[in-house]
Amino acid sequence: MNNKLPGVGITLDIRKMSKEDILSLAQEADEAGLHAIGVGDGAHDSFVMLSGYAAVTKRIRLVSSIATWTRTPVSMARACRTLDYLCPGRLSLGLGSMPQHFNEQFHGIPYKSPLKRMNEYIELVRLLWNATPSVPVDYDGEFYQVKGYRVNEPPPYENLPITVGATRSRMIDLTGEIADGVILNIIHSLPWIRDVALPALANGAKRSGRSLEQLDKSVNFYTVVTDEPEKARTAVRRSLAFYLSMPYGQEWLISNGFAGDAEAISAARAIGDKKGVLDAISDQIVDAMAVIGTPSECQARIAEYGTLMDWVLLAVPPALPAEEEVDALRRIIKTFGSN
């Protein structure tokens, strides 16, 4: 293998698993030497899940991937401080905006000026994290206002690591300027990371007087370790359908040479043709965004990320049959564990 494997993390969401299975998998990932456990707000609460993982692990990094800004900055900073009591120094706050409908229809938050909102949000969360008993936090922004916020104790340490889940170039650019790192979305390819995402990240880092090497760079994608690749592709295809139907998914397809596929997906979705959407997602698209194969094939594919990213966050596709999910996660842990 020519390339060195990046750090490997694993996404552990409840979905169809029992609490016994999910906590056992967290322990196994920790003991196997994996880099991180990630969990996001897509279906469950990130911090509730991470607190459970904190209780049963000792060394593995715990990452919200992604916690959304639908929490107030005060709620977010308090959640991070509280969780850090359970996993001192192991928490990494991954922030994201989530799709427009998630904000407007579920939380009543207008989805406008997301770059300005993210800038304010991170700035304020940092201030709140670093608050001390003697100095209250006052903040008067366009989106957020806080007056006289006090805490009972100083922060456990300075500068909570904050990464941003990003898909579009402008958000990636802003991330390079204001955050400690990035978690690139499932909608990606290696050429896109190399030619679009990393240059945008570097451009933002330059504005803050930093280099690309100083930022924590990761990417999230589906991985299935299997001897039945076609079956796995079907599950990945069904899992990608949501993302590729979103505006940012359509933009990515068009800008990366899949304009015909984007048009077919959009047309099928417009008439409620779910099968048509799936049929329009080619094997070429699946193979660009996911890693599927035997243990050695998956290791070789993920090693290709090693020259670009510091670590990767592997997830099994949600469309995988429920009875196969635990085994699929264990195969990832076994394939990429160092212990």
VOMIDO-227953 format. One record per atom (N, C-alpha, C): x, y, z; residue in one letter. Coordinates in steps of 0.1 Angstrom, whole numbers, plus 5000, padded with zeros to 4 digits. Example, Ala and Ser with C-alpha at 12.3 -4.5 7.8 and 13.67 -1.06 7.14 Angstrom:
BEGIN
513249435078a;512349555078a;513249675078a;512849785071s;513749895071s;512950005079s;
! end
This chain:
BEGIN
500849885000m;500050005000m;500950125000m;500750214990n;501650334989n;501250444998n;499950465001n;499550575010n;499350525024n;499550615033k;499350575047k;497850595051k;497350505059l;495950525063l;495850645072l;494850725070p;494550835079p;493950775092p;493750865102g;493050815113g;491550775109g;491050675116v;489750625112v;488750635124v;487650705122g;486650715131g;485450645126g;484450625135i;483250545132i;482050625137i;480950635129t;479750695133t;478850585140t;478350625152l;477550525159l;476250605163l;475250585155d;473850635157d;473050515162d;471950545170i;471150435175i;470450365164i;469650435156r;468850385145r;468150255149r;468650135144k;467850015146k;468549925157k;469549975164m;470249895174m;469749915188m;470049805196s;469649815210s;470749895217s;470449945229k;471350025237k;472549935241k;472349805243e;473449715246e;474449705235e;473849695222d;474749685211d;475549815208d;474849925209i;475450055206i;476550085216i;476350055229l;477450085239l;478549985238l;478249855235s;479249765233s;480149795221s;479549845210l;480349895198l;481250005202l;480750095210a;481550215214a;482850165222a;482650065231q;483750005238q;484749935229q;484149865219e;485049795210e;485849895201e;485249995197a;485950095189a;487050165197a;486850185210d;487850245219d;488950145221d;488650025224e;489649925226e;490449885214e;489849905202a;490549865190a;491449975185a;491450095192g;492350205188g;491850295177g;490550295174l;490050385164l;490250525169l;490250615159h;490550765162h;489350835169h;488150805165a;487050885170a;485750805169a;484750845177i;483350815175i;482550935172i;481850935161g;480951045158g;479551015159g;478751115162v;477251105162v;476651235160v;475551245152g;474951365148g;473551385152g;472951505149d;471651535153d;470551495142d;470951415132g;470051385122g;468851315127g;469051215136a;467851135141a;467751145156a;468851175163h;468851175178h;469751295183h;469751305196d;470451415202d;471951385203d;472851455197s;474251425198s;474851415212s;474451505220f;475151515233f;474651405243f;473351365241v;472851255249v;473651125246v;473751105232m;474450985228m;475950995232m;476551105230l;478051115234l;478251095249l;477251135257s;477451115271s;477450965275s;476650895268g;476650745269g;477950685265g;478550735254y;479850685249y;480950725259y;480850845264a;481850895274a;481950795286a;480850745290a;480750665302a;481450525300a;481450485288v;481950345285v;483250335278v;483850455275t;485150455268t;486150535276t;487450515272k;488550575280k;489450675273k;489650645260r;490650725252r;490150785239r;489150735233i;488750765220i;488150905219i;488450975209r;487851115207r;486351105204r;485651195210l;484151195208l;483751325201l;483051305190v;482851415180v;481351435177v;480751545179s;479451575174s;479551605159s;478851515152s;479051515137s;477751495129s;476851585130i;477051725134i;475951765144i;476351855154a;475451925162a;474952055155a;473752075156t;473252195148t;473152325156t;473052435150w;472952565156w;471552595160w;470652495160t;469252515165t;469252525180t;470252485187r;470452515201r;470952655202r;470552725213t;471152855215t;472652845218t;473452945215p;474852935218p;475152905233p;474252955242v;474452935256v;474152785259v;473052725253s;472852585255s;473952495249s;474452535238m;475552465232m;476852465241m;477252585246a;478452595254a;478252515267a;477052525273r;476752445285r;476852295283r;476252255272a;476252115269a;477752065267a;478552145261c;479952105259c;480752095272c;480452195280r;481152195293r;480752075302r;479452045301t;478951935309t;479451805304t;479451785291l;479951665285l;481451645288l;482251755289d;483651745291d;483951685305d;483051705315y;483151635328y;483251485326y;482551435316l;482551285315l;483651235306l;484251315298c;485351275289c;486351385288c;487051415299p;487951525299p;488951535287p;488851645280g;489751665269g;489551585256g;488451505256r;488251415244r;487151475235r;486451575239l;485351625231l;485751715220l;485251695208s;485351795197s;483951835192s;483751965192l;482352015188l;482352025173l;481551945167g;481351965152g;480052025150g;480052145144l;478852225142l;478352215127l;477052235125g;476552245111g;475252315111g;474852355099s;473552425097s;472352335094s;472652215089m;471552125084m;470852185073m;469952105065p;469252165054p;468252275058p;467852355048q;466952465050q;465652415057q;465052305053h;463752265059h;463952225073h;465052175077f;465352135091f;465252255100f;465752365095n;465752495103n;464352555103n;463752575092e;462552645091e;461352565095e;461252445091q;460052365093q;460052295107q;461252265112f;461352195125f;461552285136f;462352395134h;462752475145h;462352625144h;461752655133g;461252795132g;462452895130g;463552855125i;464752945124i;464852985109i;464753115106p;464853155092p;466253115086p;466253055075y;467553015069y;468053125060y;468553225066k;469153335058k;470553365063k;471353405054s;472753445057s;473453345066s;473553215061p;474153115070p;475553135073p;476353205064l;477753225067l;477853325078l;477153435078k;477153525089k;476653465102k;475653385101r;475153315113r;476253225119r;476853145111m;477853055116m;479053135122m;479453245116n;480553325121n;480153375135n;478953425137e;478553475150e;478453355160e;477853245155y;477653135165y;478953085170y;479953065162i;481253015167i;481953115176i;481853245172e;482453345180e;481853345194e;480553335195l;479853345208l;480053215216l;480053105210v;480252975217v;481652975223v;482653025216r;484053035221r;484053125234r;483353245233l;483353335244l;482653265256l;481553195254l;480853135265l;481553015271l;482252945262w;483152835267w;484252885277w;484753005273n;485953055280n;485453155292n;484153155294a;483653245305a;484253205318a;484353305327t;484853275341t;483853335351t;483953295363p;482953345373p;483053495375p;484153555373s;484353695376s;484053785364s;483953735352v;483753815340v;482553765332v;481453845332p;480253795325p;480453815310p;479653745302v;479753755288v;478553835283v;478953945275d;477954025269d;478154015254d;477154005246y;477353985231y;476154045224y;476354135215d;475254195207d;475554185192d;475054075187g;475254045173g;473954065165g;474054035152e;472854045143e;471953925146e;472453815149f;471653695151f;471453655166f;472553685174y;472553635188y;472853755197y;472153755208q;472353855219q;472453785232q;473453815240v;473553755254v;473953875263v;473353885275k;473653985284k;473953935298k;475053955303g;475353925317g;475453775320g;475853695310y;475953545313y;477153515322y;476853445332r;477953415342r;477953265344r;479153215348v;479253065351v;479853055365v;479752935370n;480152905384n;481652865385n;482252825374e;483652785374e;484352825361e;485652835360p;486352865348p;486252745339p;486652765326p;486552645317p;487552545321p;487352415317p;488252315321p;489552325314p;489552385302y;490752425294y;490352525284y;491352595279e;491052705269e;490852645255e;489952705248n;489752675234n;489252535231n;487952515233l;487252395229l;487452375214l;487952255209p;488052235195p;486752235188p;486652325177i;485452335170i;485652315155i;484952215150t;484952195135t;483652215129t;483552235116v;482352265109v;482052165099v;480852115099g;480452025088g;480052105076g;480752085065a;480552175053a;480552105040a;479752155031t;479552095018t;479952195007t;479452315008r;479652414998r;480952495000r;481552544989s;482852604989s;482952724999s;481852814999r;481852935007r;481952895022r;481152795026m;481252755040m;482552695043m;483152615034i;484452555037i;485452665038i;485452765030d;486352885031d;486152955044d;484952975049l;484753045062l;485252955073l;485052825072t;485552725082t;487052745083t;487852755072g;489252775073g;489652895081g;488852995080e;489153125087e;488753125102e;487653065106i;487153085119i;487152955128i;487352835122a;487152715130a;488552645131a;488552535139d;489752455140d;489952345130d;488852315123g;488852215113g;487552195106g;487552095097v;486352075089v;485951925089v;484751895088i;484251765085i;483451775072i;484051725061l;483351735048l;482251635047l;481251675040n;480051595039n;480151475031n;479151385032i;479151265024i;479151295009i;478651405005i;478651444991i;480051494987i;480951404982h;482251444979h;482951334970h;484051374965s;484951274958s;486351314961s;487251224959l;488751254961l;489151374952l;488851374939p;489251494931p;488651624936p;487351614940w;486751734946w;487451784958w;487751694967i;488551734979i;489851804976i;490551744966r;491851794963r;491751924955r;490851944946d;490852054937d;489852164941d;488952134950v;487952244954v;487952264969v;487752154977a;487552174991a;488852224998a;489952154996l;491152195003l;491652334999l;491652374986p;491952514983p;491052614990p;489752584991a;488852684997a;489252685012a;489552575018l;489852575033l;491152645035l;492152625026a;493452695027a;493252845025a;492352885017n;492153035014n;491653095027n;490653025034g;490153085046g;491253085057g;491952975058a;493052975068a;494053085066a;494353115054k;495353225051k;494853355057k;493553385056r;492953505061r;493153515077r;493253405083s;493353405098s;494853385102s;495753395092g;497153385095g;497653245098g;496853145093r;497253005095r;497452925082r;497952805083s;498152725071s;497152605072s;497052545060l;496152425059l;496552315069l;497852305071e;498452195080e;497952215094e;497652335098q;497252365112q;495752325115q;495052295105l;493552265106l;493352115107l;492352075114d;491951935115d;490951895103d;491451815094k;490751785082k;490151645082k;488851635080s;488151505080s;487051505070s;486651385067v;485451365057v;484651245062v;483351255060n;482451155064n;481951085051n;481850955052f;481250875041f;480850735045f;480050675036y;479550545039y;480650435035y;480750335044t;481750225041t;481050095045t;481150005035v;480649865038v;481749765035v;482249695045v;483249595043v;482449465040v;482649415028t;481749305023t;482349225012t;481849105010d;482149024998d;480949034988d;479949104992e;478849124983e;478649274979e;479549324970p;479549464967p;478249514961p;477549434953e;476349484946e;475249514956e;475149424966k;474149434976k;474349564984k;475649584987a;476049704995a;475749834987a;476049824974r;475749944965r;474249984965r;473449884966t;472049914966t;471649994979t;472249944990a;471950015003a;472550165003a;473750174997v;474350304996v;473550394987v;473150344976r;472350424966r;471050474973r;470350384980r;469150434987r;469450534998r;470650525004s;471050625015s;471450755009s;472050754997l;472450874991l;471350954984l;470250894982a;469150954975a;468651084981a;468651084995f;468151205002f;469151324999f;470451295000y;471451404999y;471451454984y;471351364975l;471451404961l;470251474956l;469151464963s;467951534960s;467951684965s;468851704975m;468951834981m;469651934971m;469352064973p;470052164964p;471552154963p;472152134975y;473652114975y;474151994968y;473351884969g;473651764962g;473551774947g;472451844943q;472351874929q;473451964923q;473852064931e;474952154927e;476252074926e;476451984935w;477651904935w;477751814922w;476651744920l;476551654908l;476851734895l;476251854894i;476351934881i;477851974880i;478452024891s;479752084890s;480851974889s;480451844891n;481451744890n;481251644879n;480551694869g;480351614856g;479251514856g;478251534866f;477151444866f;475851514864f;475851614854a;474751694852a;473551614847a;473751514838g;472651434834g;472051354845g;472851304854d;472351224866d;471551324875d;472051444876a;471351534885a;469951564879a;469851584866e;468651614859e;467651504861e;468151374859a;467351254860a;466751244875a;467651264885i;467251254899i;466151364902i;466351484897s;465451594900s;464051564893s;464151514881a;462851484873a;462051374880a;462751274885a;462151164891a;461551204905a;462251284912r;461851334925r;460551424924r;460551504913a;459451594911a;458151524909a;458151404904i;456851324902i;456751214913i;457551214923g;457451124934g;457850984930g;458750964920d;459150834915d;460450794922d;460250734934k;461450694942k;462350594935k;461750504927k;462550404920k;463350474909k;462750574903g;463450654893g;464650734898g;464550784911v;465650844917v;466750754919v;466450634924l;467550534927l;468150484914l;467350464903d;467950424891d;468850534885d;468650654888a;469450764883a;470850784890a;470950714901i;472250714909i;473150604904i;474050634895s;474950544889s;475950474898s;476550364894d;477550304902d;478750404903d;478950484892q;480050574892q;479950674904q;478750724906i;478450814917i;478650744930i;478050624932v;478250554944v;479650524947v;480450484938d;481850454940d;482750584943d;482250694938a;482950824941a;482750864955a;481550834961m;481250884974m;481350784986m;481450654982a;481450554993a;482550454990a;482850375001v;483950275000v;483250145003v;483350054993i;482749924994i;483749814989i;483849704997g;484749594992g;485149515004g;486149425001t;486749335011t;487549425020t;488049365031p;488849445040p;490049505034p;490849435026s;491949485019s;491649595009s;490549575002e;490049674992e;489649804999e;488949795010c;488549915018c;489749985023c;490749905029q;491949975034q;492650045023q;492749985011a;493450055000a;492750184996a;491350174995r;490650294991r;490750405001r;490650365014i;490750475024i;492150525026i;493150445022a;494550495022a;494650615012a;493850615002e;493950724992e;493550854998e;492850855009y;492450975016y;493651025025y;494550945027g;495650975037g;496551095033g;496651115020t;497451225015t;496751365016t;495351355018l;494551475018l;493951505031l;493551405039m;492851425051m;493551375063m;493351435075d;493951385087d;493251255092d;491951255091w;491151135095w;489851125087w;489251005087v;487950985080v;486950935091v;485650965088l;484550925097l;483650825089l;483750705092l;483050595084l;481650565090l;480650555082a;479350525086a;478750415077a;477950325083v;477250235075v;475950295069v;475550265057p;474450335051p;473150305059p;472350405061p;471050385069p;470150275062p;470250265049a;469350175042a;469750025044a;470950005050l;471349865052l;470249795061l;469949665058p;468949595066p;469349595081p;468349615089a;468549625104a;469349515110a;469049395105e;469749275111e;471249265107e;471649355097e;473049355093e;473849465099e;473249565105e;473949685109e;475049665119e;474749585130v;475749565140v;476949495135v;476749395127d;477849315121d;478649405111d;477949495104a;478649585094a;479549685102a;479149735113l;479949815122l;481149745128l;480849625132r;481949545137r;483049515127r;482649495114r;483649465104r;484449595101r;483849705103i;484649835101i;485649845113i;485249815125i;486149825136i;487249725135i;486949595131k;487949495129k;488949525118k;488449585107t;489249615095t;490249725098t;489849825106f;490649945108f;491149965122f;490849875131g;491449885144g;492949855144g;493649925153s;495049905154s;495549815165s;494549775174n;494949695185n;494349555183n;
! end
